[in-house]
Each structure stands twice: as structure tokens, then as C-alpha cells.
Amino acid sequence: MAKNLDFQDFKGLNIFIGSNATGKSTVLYALSALLESGGLALSFESPFRGSLDTPVRLETEVTFSDNDVKCALEDVVIRQNAAEIPPDISQVYVRAATTDFTIWIRGAAPRNKNQGVVSLSKHFEASGKNVVDFIRGKLHDERTRDWDASELNVSATFERSLQSIITERTMYLPTSRHPQTTFIPGILTKPNPQSIGQWFHASMIEKRRDLKDYEDTLSAFLPHVKGTAFSIEGNALRWGLEEKGLRGMTPVNDWSSGTIHLGLLAASLSSMPAGSTIIAEEPELSLHPGAIRGLMGKIREQVETQKIQFFLSTHSPHVVEEIRPSEKSHSLWQFDRSPDGSASVHRCETEKEIEDAINSLH
């Protein structure tokens, strides 16, 4: 049982290792619930059911850049169909958002099967206050003039916009990765494993760069792949890959397991914007060691150039071998379980600790 796991100072590339049932996937799912989902549904048998005496408590801190705040304020203007926010108010928001924000989910799971499912909401705070009160307090403290009611109302919409930024910049890839085979064309706010074909079809229509990046990334691992293709199937579209020497396309439902996993990982690398978070369970699934090393090289590149933060669980030494102890943006976390069933985690920080961690995977 993982009772109190505390992670301090996550890096750009965070890799979780450990034996089966030590809590790696549970932590990744918890991060997904905090960052991407609207909350958490608990049942009597869910991984987060807690004990009879101890409720579930998930919590993480997030930080925003000045550009994040400006994007959120632009979203406020769109949502409220309002005029531009005055510069003096915008600066108050930028200064206020330099604090650490906390996202938390707390509550108790059902005590028996007959109680069904309990839904726990996600909460968003700043300095121990709800975000609306925190921002309004900052506006009050730093006012250079009297704010009118419409300007104060910005803070409520601002909180929703900040949460939307976190959600839209987080992608969770569980081990059960199944891309859609057909879809109805439309515009999405973000890609996800189930709608990646729809996302790239919209990219093709809008001539966005991420489709070309996806095709280039995939072709680097699978040289026989020429690109993506779409065909009409009833009222929907079907998508797949164009391959050298073959007519037509190979639809998603005919892809090999390795192509599916590699295709979705390449999609996340190509479509998520700078500053995003990608959470992936066992990226090595069905992949050749050479492909794993190439994929990890691409991930390291994204950490450095795009400031994308990765959380990966793995049982593969080929993944862990790509950790660079000298890089301050890399960290390796070892999960263990004691004979009494309690789980623990510690960060491997020296060359020796990382070497021992790699050896434990052989």
C-alpha cells in the first residue's frame, strides 16, 4: 500500500522503475487525475480507495510562465467577449501567477460495493486560498485606481483559463493505447490517444506544422512509411499510413502492436506544444531496442528544446540507459515494496545508484 509518497523537485525527464505492483502506474494515474482530468472517480476496488481510516489525498504544485498568464488572459477576453484587459491589471495577474499554485483532490472511497462510485472534484489554490479570492486580494493590494465590477470578474474566468491550459497541455498514455480507426471530422482543443487521427486530419486541413513533424518522426523510425492518409468510410473518415511499394494505405486496425505504440508516442512528441507534460506508461512496449534508444533520444531533445516534461514508467534497461546523471533536467526514481506491503520511492542521484538501477532490470 502506498500511504505517503512525496516527490520533491521533479525534473524535465522523470523515469520511474521498480518491480511490478510497487506503485509506478498508480503515481502516473494520480498525475493524470490532477493535471488532465476534471477529478477522480473512486469505487470500493479502485487503486485510490485508501483505508477505512485514511482518506485519499492527491496534491501537486504547478508553476506558470509569464506567457502562460498572457495566454490565459487572452482566453478571458475571448470567453467574456470583452475589450482588452488594461495593462495595469494584466501586470497584477502576471505578478500574482509567479506564486506556486496547488491542485488537490481529497476524499474517501466507498466503504462497500453497494455504495457505487464517489466522484471527487479537483481544487485549485494559490497560497492556501481559492484562486478567485487570491487574485482579487492581489488586485486590492496593488490597486492604483478603483477597479470596476467587470474587471474584478476577470479573476473567476482567469482561474478556468489557467486550468484549461494545464489540461490542454497534458497527455496521458496508459499501456492500453488504442488509436481510433475512424472518426467524424472536427476541431479539437488538444490531441489524445483516442482522437489522434482526427487531430492530424484537422492539421492537414489547417496546414499546421505538427502533421509534417509527425510524419518525419515516424519515418525516422519506420523508413518504409511515406506519410499519413485518409479515406472516406460512410459518414466518417478512416486513417492510416502510406507505405513505400504499396498501393493505398494501411489502416490503423492493421497496424502491428509496435507501430501502434510508436505511432502514438510519435504523435505526442509532434503535437503537444512547448511547456507541455507527457505521462506515459512503459514507452518501450513492443519496440526494438534500437527504436527505444531513438525514441529516448527524441524525448531528451524535447526536454531540452521544447521544455516538455515527461513522466515515464519502465521495465526496460534501454530506457534507463538514456538517463544522463550529469543533466540537471533528468531524474530516476526507484520504487520498492516492503514485506508488509508498504511502498516507498527514492531518487537515484549518483552514477553508482543509476548503474545499480539498470542492473536491477536485467
N, C-alpha and C positions, 0 to 999 in steps of 0.2 A: 504494500500500500504506500503510495506517495503522499505523505502528510504535509510536509513543509519543504518544498523545493524553492530555493531562492537563487535567481540568476542575476549576477551583478555585471554590468558593463558588457552587453552584447556587442559584437563586432560586425563588420560588413559580411564576412563569411563565417557562419556558425555551423559546425558539424557535430551531430550527436551520435555517439556509438555506445554499444553495450549489448549484453545478451538479450534474448527475447524476454518480453514481459518485464522490462526494467523501467518503463515509463516514457520512452522516447516519443512514440506516436501520440501518447496522451498529452505530452507537452506541446507538440506541434498542433494538435487539435485545439488545445486551450488557446494558443496564439491565434489560430484561425477564428475562434469564437470571439476573442477580444478585438481583433483588428478588422476582420472581414464580415462576420455575421452580425445580425441585429441582436443577438443574445444567445441563450443556451437552453435547450430543452432537456430536462432531466427525467429519467424514468427510474424505477426501482432497481434496474440492472444496468444503468448507463455507467460509462467509465468514471464519471464525476459524481457518483452517488454519495460519496463521503461516508462517514459513520453515523450512528444514531445520535451521537453527542456533538459531532463536529460538522457544521455546515460546509458547503463548498464555497471556496473563496478564490477567485482568479483576479489577478491585478497586474497591470503593466504601465510603465511610464512611456510617453511619446513626446517627441520634440518636433517643432515645426520651423522651417526656414522662413526668411522674410518673403521669399517668392511664394511659399505655401499660403501665407497670410494674404498676400495680394490676390492670389487666385481665389481664395475664399471670399474676399470682399467683392471681387468681380462677380462671383456667383450670387452674392447677396443682391447686387444691383439687378441681375437678371431675374432672380426669384421674386423680388419685390416690384419689378418693373419701375424702378426708381431712377432718379438722376444720380450722377456720380457722387460718391461719398466725399465730403470735404476733406482736403489733405490733412488738416489738423486732427480730425477724427481717425483717419486711416493710420496716422503715425501712432496714436494711442493704441490701436489694435496691434500694430507691429511690435511695439514695445511690450505689450501685455503678453503676446504669444511667445516671448522668449523664455517664459517660465516653463517648467515641466508640467505637462498635462497627464492626468491619470485616468485610465479606463479600468473599470472594475465590474465584476459580476459576483454577486453573493446570494446565497440561499440554500435551502435544504431540499434534498431529493425526497420523493415519496417514501413512506416507511413500509409500504406493502404494495403488491402488484395491483390491488383493487383501486388505488388512488390515481392510476393512469400516469399522465405526464404533467410535470410542473415546468412552466416557462419562466425563465429568469431574464430580466431586462438588463441591457448594458448601460452603465452610467459613466458620465464624462465629467471630470472635475479639474479644477485648477487651484492650487494652493489650498486644498481642503474645502473649496466652495464649488457649487454648481457653476458652470461656465457663464451663464447669463448674469448671475449676481457678481461674479468675479470681474467681468468686463464692465458692467455698469459701475462697479466700485472704482475701477481704473478711470473711467470717464469722469466720474465725480471728483476723484482726487486730482486729476490733471487738467480739469476744465480751464480753458482760457476765455470761455464765454458761456452763456446759458445754452444747453442743448435743448432742442425741441423734442417732442414725444416721438416723432418719426425717426430721429437719429438714435435715440435710446433703443428703439425697437430693433435696430440693426443687430444688436447683440444676440437676440434669440435666433435669428436666421443665420448668424455667423457660426453659432455652435453646430447647427445642422450641416452647414457647408464644410466645416472642419472635419466632421465625422464622415461626410461623403468623400473627402479627399483620402482619408485613411482607407475606407472601404474600396474605393476605386483603384487604389494603388497597392492592393494586397491580392495575391493569388495563392490559393491552396491546392496542391496536387497530392491527393492521397494515393495509396498504392492501387486502388481500383480506378485507374484512369481510363475513361471511355469517351472518346470524342463523338460528337453527333455525326450521324451518317447523312441525314437530310435536314433541311431547315427552311423556314419561311424567311425571305429576305427582310432585313430591317436594320435599324441603327441601334447599337448597344453602347452603354456608358463605359463598359470595360469587358475584356475577354475573360473567359473562364473555360475549363476543360470541356464542358458540355456544349459550348457555343462557339468554339474556335473557328469552325468553318464559316459561320455567319459573320464573325468578326472580320475574317480576311476577305470575304466577298464584299463587305462594305469598304474595306481598304482598297480593293480593286476599283470599285465604282468611284471612290473619292480620290483615287491616285495617291494614297498615303504611302509613305516610305516603308512602313513596317512589313508589308507583304513582300517586297523585294528583299528585305533583310531576312525574313523567314525562309524564303526560297534559297537564298545564298547560304544561310546557316545549315539548312537541311542538305543541300547539295555538297557541302564541305564534308559531311559525314557519310552521305549516300551519293556517290558520284554518278550513279545511273539516273538520279532524279533530275528532271529538267525544270519542274515547277509545279504549281497547283493548277487544277482545272475544275470547272463547274459544269453541270449538265442539268437540264430540266427533267423533273420526275413528277408528273401530275401537277399539283399546285405548289410544289416545293422545288428546291434545288438540291442536288446531290453533289458532293465534292470529293476530290481525291488527288492523286499525283499523276503527272505526266512522266513517263519513263522513256529513256533512250531505247530506240529499236522496237518500241511497242506502239500500236495504234490506240487511240482513245486514252482513257485514264484508268488507273487502278483505284477504285473507290475505297473509302475508309474501312468498310466492313471486310475487305480483302487484304488489309494490311497485316503484316506479321506483328507479333507482340512487341518485338524490338522497335519496329517502325512506329507503332502507336506511341510507345513511351518516349522515344526520341522526338517524334513529331510534336508531342505536347510540350516537352521541355524546350524544344527549339522555339515553339510558339510563345512560351512565357518569356524567353530571353529576347524575342524580337518585338513583342507587342507592349510590354509593360514600360511605362515612362521612367525617366531618371528619378531616383529617390523612392522607388517602389520597394515592396517587400514580397519575396517569393518563398513560400513554405512548401517543401517537397519531401515526401517520404520515399526513401530508397531510390534515388535517381539512377542507380546502376541497373535497375530491373531489365532483364532480357538483353543487355548491351554487351558487346565485345569489349575486352579490356582497353583496346585502343580507342574505341568510341568513348569509353568512360573518361579516359585521360583527356581526350579532345574536348569533351563536354565540360570537364572541370576547368580546363584552360579558358574556355569561353566564359564560364562563371566567374573565374578570377578577374578576367578582363572587365566584366560588367560591374564587379565590385569597385574596381579602381576608376573606371572611366564614367560610369553612369550612376555611381553611388547607390546601386541596388543592394539591398540587404537580403541575404539568403539564410534560411534555416533548413538544414538537411539532416535527415537521419540515414544511417547506412550500416551495412554489414560487410562492405567491400573495402579491402585494403587499398584498392586502386583509387578510391575516393579520398581516403585519409592521406595517402601519399602525396596528394596535391596541396596539403596544408603547408604553409611556409611559416615556421615559428618566428622568423625574423620580421615578418609582416605584421604590423600592429593591427591590421584590419582582419586578421584571421584568428579563430579560436576553435579549440577542440574540447568537447565536453564528454566525459566518461560517466555513463550511468551504471549503477550497481544495485543489486538487491541482496539484503541480508537474509540469513536463515529464518529470521522471524517474519519475513515478508515485507519489511520496510525498504523503501527505495531511497537512494541518495545519488548525488551528482557532484562532480568536481571538474574544474577546468585543468586540462593538461597544458602546462606552460613552458616546460623545458624540452630540449631535443630528446633527452632520455625518456621523459614521460610520453612524448609522441611516438618514439620508436617502440616503447612497450605497448602502446595502444595499437599500433599497426601489427605487431607480432601477435596480439591477442585475437586478431581477425583471421589469422592463418590456421 
